[in-house]
Amino acid sequence: MMIADEKYIFKPETQRKLFILIGVGILLLVLGIVLSNMGGHAEEKHAADEIAKSLVASAEKPAEHAAEAGHEGAGEHHGAGPVWLQRVFSSLWHNNIFFAGIGIIGLFFISIQYAAQAGWSAPIKRIPLAMGHWIPFAGILTLIIWFVVKGHVFHWTHADLYAEGEHGDAILKGKGAYFYWPMAVGSFPIFYVLRMVVFFGLWYWFFTWIKKEMLAEDVDGSQQHWFTARKISAYFLVVFAVSSSVAAWDWVMSIDPHWFSTMFGWYVFASWWVTGLATITLIVVNLKGAGYMKMVTQNHLHDLGKFVFAFSVFWTYIWFCQFMLIYYSNLPEETIYFVQRMRTSPYAWIFYANVFLNFVLPFLLLMTRDAKRQMSMLKVVCPIVIVGHWFDFYNMVTPGTMKGNGGVGFIEIGLALIFMGLFLYVVLNALSKLQLVAKHHPFMEESLHHHI
């Protein structure tokens, strides 16, 4: 049928806009570096001293003094080099992990639809498939960026922390095998790097496998391709359940190596997941507004809106559970993580804005049935969710790397625009090479009559 032969045209003007976006990002990054060098570091040093004083909930407990000392020690290594360079390194890692997660969620979304035998999503599955094309780029960038920033972002990579004597870190020594096995602690973290390579390798392998079956279905129309893709998706979901949690520990939680949360894997996944859903929805509504996606109706938009609404609530549930259990227990080695983010000026406003952007606004704006079915409303809410979770990842990464020298300025915004432009270019370029709608999806007829 004619409508199933839709193809997205990646127009030169669209490409030009993305290049302009990247150019603006580069300009802001350079401007931020120049202004940072002109501003001096006296005030930033004062802010770093102030944050060290506020990192404990109560000065009356000896254990809390120990926790403060541990974090001050972490700052000795993280403080090396000019502040602007530390900000660049921190923001590079922050943006890379944020956009890597969106690409991975594209594959996760497809796998969930196959495993659940969902029919409603048949017309939109090429959007998350296109998002998955970012996975190999994210893998290469993650590996390269890690080697560039590791000494500034990951405190545990400093070999002297594992030496005997007063400068050694007993806590990190106990965790050393997790990073360095089977080599000696403080040497090359082969176990850590190997996990990174294996995870991205597995994700990309599953992506190419599922993509192959999806595209083969367009050619011969055999339902066997759908059954094969469903089986592969089931395997991937098992692998992803483990790898995504370990990746969250490796790439985000280990930035604060003295702190841990048993819910952190879920928390990072929840933030990635709802951001990916908002990205899928935003691309769908913009394509439909441009005359594509003719098979997508208000009922499909309603389902996408429900996903964004529901998992914004889910993220809030995970956020509150992690926060409440740690803060209420008032153990200094755990609460220090939230005190640092709640009571210091570079991060406090982001901590509270997080809840407003990622829960209050999506909850209120998408509460009604009609709101979920209107493209105009989805075009408002989805960018709010994406920006909100960009700030969420900012507060996961930056306080542990920058201490009191953090902030959101031209450097952070510039790098965000660069990553956004590159991500969108890869996704839209991949989308232009696919059939926009699966021709022979076995549930396409069901999707055409989808009504809620």
C-alpha positions in Angstrom: 0.0 0.0 0.0 1.2 3.5 -0.8 1.2 4.8 2.8 3.6 2.0 3.8 6.2 3.3 1.3 6.8 6.5 3.2 10.4 7.6 3.4 11.8 10.4 5.4 13.7 13.0 3.3 16.7 14.4 5.3 16.5 17.8 3.6 19.6 20.0 3.1 18.0 22.8 5.1 17.5 20.4 8.1 21.1 19.3 7.9 22.1 23.0 7.7 20.1 23.7 10.9 21.9 20.9 12.7 25.3 22.1 11.5 24.3 25.6 12.8 23.3 24.0 16.1 26.7 22.3 16.4 28.4 25.5 15.4 26.6 27.5 18.1 27.5 24.8 20.6 31.2 25.1 19.6 31.0 28.9 19.8 29.4 28.8 23.3 32.1 26.2 24.4 34.9 28.5 23.3 33.2 31.5 24.8 32.8 29.7 28.1 36.4 28.7 28.2 37.6 32.3 27.5 35.2 33.8 30.1 36.3 31.1 32.7 39.9 32.1 32.1 39.2 35.8 32.5 37.2 35.3 35.7 40.0 34.1 37.9 39.7 31.3 40.5 39.7 33.1 43.9 35.9 32.9 44.2 35.8 29.4 43.0 38.4 28.4 45.6 36.3 30.0 48.3 33.2 28.1 47.0 35.2 24.8 47.2 36.1 25.6 50.8 32.5 26.3 51.7 31.2 23.1 50.2 33.7 21.1 52.2 32.2 22.5 55.4 28.7 21.7 54.4 29.2 18.1 53.3 28.1 16.6 56.6 24.7 16.7 58.2 26.0 17.1 61.8 29.4 18.0 63.1 28.7 16.2 66.4 29.3 12.6 65.0 32.9 11.5 64.6 31.9 9.2 61.7 30.7 12.3 59.9 34.1 14.0 60.3 35.6 10.9 58.7 33.2 11.2 55.8 34.1 14.8 55.3 37.8 14.0 55.3 37.2 11.4 52.7 35.5 13.8 50.4 38.1 16.5 51.0 40.7 13.9 50.0 38.8 13.2 46.8 38.9 16.9 46.0 42.7 17.0 46.1 42.9 14.9 42.9 39.9 16.4 41.2 41.2 19.9 41.8 44.2 19.4 39.6 44.4 21.6 36.5 42.4 24.7 35.6 38.8 24.9 36.6 37.6 25.4 33.0 39.3 22.2 31.9 37.7 20.3 34.7 34.3 21.7 33.6 34.9 20.6 30.1 35.9 17.1 31.2 32.9 16.8 33.6 30.5 18.1 30.9 31.9 15.8 28.3 31.2 12.8 30.4 27.8 14.0 31.5 26.6 14.7 28.0 28.1 11.5 26.6 26.4 9.2 29.1 23.1 11.1 28.8 22.9 10.8 25.0 24.3 7.2 25.0 21.3 6.3 27.2 18.8 7.7 24.8 20.3 5.6 21.9 20.3 2.5 24.1 16.6 3.1 25.0 15.7 3.1 21.3 16.8 -0.5 21.2 15.1 -1.2 24.6 11.8 0.2 23.4 11.8 -2.0 20.3 12.6 -5.1 22.4 9.8 -4.3 24.9 7.3 -4.0 22.0 8.4 -7.4 20.6 8.5 -9.2 23.9 5.0 -7.8 24.8 3.6 -8.6 21.4 2.4 -5.1 21.2 0.5 -4.1 18.1 -0.2 -0.4 18.8 3.4 0.6 18.2 3.8 -0.9 14.7 3.8 2.4 12.8 6.4 4.1 15.0 9.0 1.4 15.6 11.3 2.8 12.9 11.9 5.9 15.1 13.5 4.0 18.0 15.3 1.9 15.5 16.9 5.0 14.0 17.8 6.2 17.6 19.6 2.9 18.1 22.1 3.9 15.4 23.7 6.1 18.0 24.9 3.1 20.0 28.2 2.4 18.1 29.0 6.2 18.1 28.3 6.3 21.8 30.5 3.3 22.5 33.4 4.8 20.7 32.9 8.2 22.3 32.6 6.6 25.8 35.8 4.7 25.5 37.8 7.6 24.1 36.3 10.2 26.5 36.9 7.9 29.5 40.6 7.7 28.8 40.7 11.5 28.3 38.8 12.5 31.5 39.4 9.6 33.9 41.9 11.3 36.1 39.6 14.3 36.6 36.2 12.6 36.7 37.0 9.3 38.4 38.8 9.7 41.7 39.4 6.0 42.1 41.8 5.9 39.1 44.6 7.5 41.1 47.2 4.8 41.9 48.4 6.5 45.1 45.1 5.8 46.7 45.9 2.1 46.8 49.4 2.6 48.4 50.1 1.6 52.0 50.4 4.4 54.5 48.4 7.5 55.5 47.7 8.5 51.9 46.0 5.2 51.1 42.2 4.9 50.9 41.0 1.8 52.8 37.5 2.0 51.2 38.8 2.1 47.7 41.3 -0.7 48.5 38.3 -2.8 49.4 36.6 -2.0 46.1 39.8 -2.3 44.0 39.1 -5.8 42.6 35.8 -4.5 41.1 37.8 -2.1 38.9 41.2 -3.8 38.5 40.8 -7.6 38.6 42.8 -9.7 37.7 45.6 -7.1 37.7 47.0 -5.4 40.8 44.9 -2.5 42.2 46.1 0.9 41.1 47.4 -0.4 37.8 45.3 -0.5 34.6 41.6 -1.0 35.3 41.2 -3.8 32.8 38.0 -5.3 34.4 36.3 -1.9 34.2 37.3 -1.1 30.6 36.5 -4.7 29.6 32.9 -4.3 30.9 32.5 -1.1 29.0 33.6 -2.7 25.7 31.5 -5.9 26.3 28.4 -3.9 27.1 28.5 -1.7 24.1 29.5 -4.7 21.9 26.6 -6.7 23.1 24.1 -3.8 22.7 25.3 -3.1 19.2 25.3 -6.8 18.3 21.7 -7.2 19.4 20.8 -4.0 17.6 22.2 -5.1 14.3 20.5 -8.5 14.7 17.1 -7.1 15.4 17.4 -4.5 12.7 18.3 -7.2 10.2 15.1 -9.1 11.0 13.0 -5.9 10.9 14.3 -4.9 7.5 14.1 -8.4 6.1 10.4 -8.4 7.0 9.9 -5.5 4.5 11.4 -7.5 1.7 9.7 -10.9 1.9 6.8 -10.3 4.4 7.6 -13.6 6.2 6.2 -13.7 9.8 9.2 -15.7 10.7 11.2 -12.5 10.9 8.9 -11.2 13.6 9.2 -14.4 15.6 13.0 -14.3 15.3 13.1 -10.6 16.4 10.9 -11.4 19.3 13.2 -14.2 20.5 16.3 -12.0 20.1 14.5 -9.2 22.0 13.8 -11.6 24.9 17.5 -12.4 25.1 18.4 -8.8 24.9 16.1 -7.8 27.8 17.8 -10.3 30.0 21.3 -9.0 29.1 20.1 -5.3 29.4 18.7 -5.9 32.8 22.2 -6.8 34.1 24.4 -4.6 31.9 22.4 -1.4 32.3 22.6 -1.6 36.1 26.3 -2.4 36.1 26.9 0.4 33.6 25.1 2.8 35.9 27.5 1.8 38.8 30.6 2.0 36.5 29.9 5.2 34.6 28.0 7.3 37.1 28.0 5.9 40.7 31.8 5.3 40.7 32.3 9.1 40.3 31.5 9.2 44.0 33.4 6.1 45.0 32.8 6.3 48.8 29.0 6.4 48.3 26.7 3.7 47.0 23.0 3.1 46.6 21.3 -0.3 46.0 18.7 1.6 43.9 21.1 3.5 41.7 20.8 1.1 38.7 17.1 1.5 38.7 17.4 5.3 39.1 19.7 5.7 36.1 17.5 3.4 34.0 14.3 5.3 35.0 15.9 8.6 33.9 17.2 7.1 30.6 13.9 5.4 29.9 11.6 8.4 30.3 14.0 10.6 28.4 14.1 8.0 25.6 10.3 7.9 25.6 10.1 11.7 25.4 12.6 11.7 22.5 10.6 9.1 20.6 7.4 11.0 21.1 8.9 14.3 20.1 10.3 12.9 16.9 7.0 11.3 16.0 4.9 14.4 16.5 7.4 16.6 14.6 7.4 14.1 11.7 3.6 13.9 11.7 3.5 17.7 11.8 5.8 17.7 8.7 3.4 15.4 6.8 4.9 12.1 7.6 3.7 9.2 9.8 0.2 9.2 8.2 -0.7 5.9 9.9 -0.1 7.5 13.3 -3.4 8.7 14.9 -4.4 10.4 18.1 -4.7 7.0 19.6 -1.1 6.3 19.1 -0.2 9.7 20.4 -2.3 9.0 23.4 -0.3 5.9 24.1 3.0 7.7 23.8 1.7 10.5 26.1 0.6 7.9 28.6 4.1 6.4 28.5 5.7 9.8 29.2 3.2 10.5 31.9 3.4 7.2 33.6 7.2 6.9 33.6 7.6 10.4 34.9 5.7 9.2 37.9 7.8 6.0 38.0 11.0 8.1 37.9 9.6 10.2 40.8 8.8 7.0 42.8 12.4 5.8 42.3 13.8 9.2 43.1 11.8 9.5 46.3 12.5 6.0 47.5 16.3 6.5 47.1 16.2 9.9 48.7 13.9 9.1 51.6 15.5 5.8 52.6 19.0 7.4 52.6 18.1 10.7 54.2 15.8 9.3 56.8 18.5 6.8 57.9 20.8 9.7 58.5 24.0 7.7 58.0 26.7 10.2 57.2 28.5 8.1 54.6 25.2 7.9 52.7 23.5 11.3 53.4 26.6 13.2 52.3 25.6 12.6 48.7 22.3 14.4 49.1 23.6 17.1 51.4 26.2 18.1 48.8 23.4 18.5 46.2 20.8 20.1 48.4 22.7 22.6 50.4 25.3 24.1 48.1 24.7 26.9 45.7 25.9 25.4 42.4 23.6 22.4 42.7 20.8 23.1 45.2 18.5 24.9 42.7 19.0 22.0 40.2 18.1 19.5 42.9 14.7 21.1 43.5 14.1 22.0 39.8 14.6 18.3 39.1 11.4 17.5 40.8 9.5 20.4 39.2 10.6 19.7 35.6 10.5 15.9 35.8 7.4 15.3 37.9 5.3 18.4 38.6 5.1 19.8 35.1 4.6 16.4 33.2 2.1 15.3 35.8 0.0 18.4 35.5 0.3 19.0 31.8 -0.4 15.4 30.8 -3.0 14.6 33.4 -6.0 14.9 31.1 -6.9 12.5 28.3 -7.1 15.3 25.7 -3.6 16.6 26.6 -2.0 13.3 25.8 -3.7 13.3 22.3 -2.6 16.8 21.3 0.6 17.2 19.3 0.9 20.8 20.5 0.9 19.7 24.2 3.4 16.8 23.5 5.7 19.3 21.8 5.7 21.3 25.0 6.0 18.5 27.6 8.6 16.3 25.9 11.3 19.0 25.6 10.7 19.8 29.3 11.2 16.2 30.2 14.4 15.9 28.1 15.9 19.1 29.6 14.8 18.1 33.1 16.6 14.8 32.9 19.7 16.4 31.4 19.8 18.4 34.6 19.1 15.1 36.5 22.3 13.6 35.0 24.1 16.8 35.6 23.5 16.5 39.3 24.5 12.9 39.2 27.9 13.6 37.6 29.1 17.2 38.3 29.0 17.5 42.1 31.3 14.4 42.4 33.8 15.8 39.9 33.7 19.6 40.4 32.9 19.8 44.1 32.2 23.6 44.7 33.4 24.7 41.3 30.4 23.5 39.3 27.9 25.6 37.5 25.7 25.7 34.4 27.2 28.1 31.9 28.4 28.4 28.3 30.7 25.4 28.6 27.9 23.0 29.7 25.3 24.4 27.3 27.7 24.5 24.4 28.7 20.8 24.8 25.0 19.9 25.2 24.2 21.5 21.9 27.1 19.8 20.2 26.0 16.4 21.4 22.4 17.1 20.5 23.3 18.2 17.0 25.5 15.1 16.4 22.8 12.8 17.9 20.0 14.2 15.8 22.2 14.1 12.6 22.9 10.4 13.1 19.3 9.6 13.9 17.7 11.5 11.1 20.3 10.3 8.6 19.6 6.7 9.6 15.9 7.3 9.4 16.2 8.6 5.9 17.6 5.3 4.8 14.7 3.2 6.3 11.1 2.7 5.3 9.4 5.0 7.7 6.7 2.4 8.4 7.2 -1.4 8.4 5.5 -2.8 5.3 4.6 -6.3 6.5 4.4 -6.0 10.3 2.0 -8.8 11.4 0.2 -6.4 13.8 -0.1 -3.5 11.4 -3.8 -4.1 10.7 -4.4 -4.2 14.5 -2.6 -0.9 14.8 -4.7 0.7 12.1 -7.8 0.0 14.1 -6.2 0.9 17.5 -8.6 2.9 19.6 -8.5 3.9 23.2 
